[in-house]
Amino acid sequence: MSNSDLNQAFAERQEKLSGALAEIRRKMEGLMAENQRLREVVRLAEGELRKRRDQVQQMENEIHGLDDKRNEARGRMEQVMEQIDTLLEQTEHTPS
């Protein structure tokens, strides 16, 4: 092989490698852009998840508050019923 053939083979191989590197660079840039988009989607999803968790926590607090109020009302109702029973017993024992 002559010197010019070696130079030409080297130039061809260098061109081929440059093309391969350019393709790799394009693909890497595409992957980096996709990675950035996915990170943004994850960030948005995390924000939405935090918002939903806060809503669930707020609803759970409201449910506990309503349960407490219902239990208080039930207790008051039982007290009233006991008072009514006591009054009925007293009226039964007193002569009319």
C-alpha positions in Angstrom: 0.0 0.0 0.0 1.3 3.4 -0.9 1.4 6.4 1.3 -1.4 8.1 -0.5 -3.6 4.9 -0.2 -2.9 4.9 3.5 -3.8 8.6 3.8 -7.0 8.0 1.8 -7.9 5.0 4.0 -7.2 7.0 7.1 -9.3 10.0 5.8 -12.1 7.6 5.0 -12.0 6.0 8.4 -11.8 9.4 10.0 -14.8 10.6 8.1 -16.7 7.4 9.0 -15.8 7.9 12.7 -16.8 11.6 12.5 -20.2 10.6 11.1 -20.6 8.0 13.8 -19.7 10.5 16.5 -22.1 13.0 15.0 -24.9 10.4 15.1 -24.1 9.5 18.7 -24.1 13.2 19.6 -27.5 13.7 18.0 -28.9 10.7 19.8 -27.4 11.8 23.1 -28.9 15.3 22.6 -32.3 13.7 21.9 -32.0 11.5 25.0 -31.0 14.5 27.1 -34.0 16.4 25.8 -36.3 13.5 26.5 -34.7 13.1 30.0 -35.5 16.8 30.6 -39.1 16.4 29.5 -39.5 13.4 31.8 -38.0 15.3 34.7 -40.6 18.0 34.1 -43.4 15.5 34.0 -42.2 13.9 37.2 -41.9 17.3 38.8 -45.5 18.1 37.8 -46.7 14.7 38.9 -45.0 15.2 42.3 -46.7 18.5 42.7 -50.1 17.0 41.8 -49.4 14.2 44.3 -48.6 16.6 47.1 -51.8 18.5 46.3 -53.9 15.3 46.3 -52.2 14.2 49.6 -53.1 17.6 51.1 -56.7 17.3 49.9 -56.9 13.8 51.4 -55.5 15.0 54.7 -57.9 17.9 54.8 -60.9 15.5 54.0 -59.7 13.1 56.7 -59.6 16.0 59.2 -63.1 17.1 58.2 -64.3 13.5 58.6 -62.8 13.3 62.1 -64.4 16.6 63.0 -67.7 15.4 61.8 -67.3 12.2 63.7 -66.5 14.1 66.8 -69.6 16.3 66.3 -71.8 13.3 65.7 -70.5 11.6 68.8 -71.1 14.7 70.8 -74.6 15.0 69.4 -75.2 11.3 70.2 -74.0 11.8 73.8 -76.3 14.8 74.2 -79.2 12.9 72.8 -78.5 10.0 75.2 -78.4 12.5 78.1 -81.8 13.9 77.0 -83.3 10.5 76.7 -82.1 9.6 80.2 -83.6 12.8 81.5 -86.9 12.0 79.7 -86.8 8.5 81.2 -86.1 10.0 84.7 -89.0 12.4 84.2 -91.3 9.7 83.1 -90.4 7.5 86.1 -91.0 10.5 88.4 -94.4 11.2 86.8 -95.4 7.6 87.1 -94.5 7.6 90.9 -96.3 10.8 91.7 -100.1 10.7 92.3 -102.1 12.7 89.8 
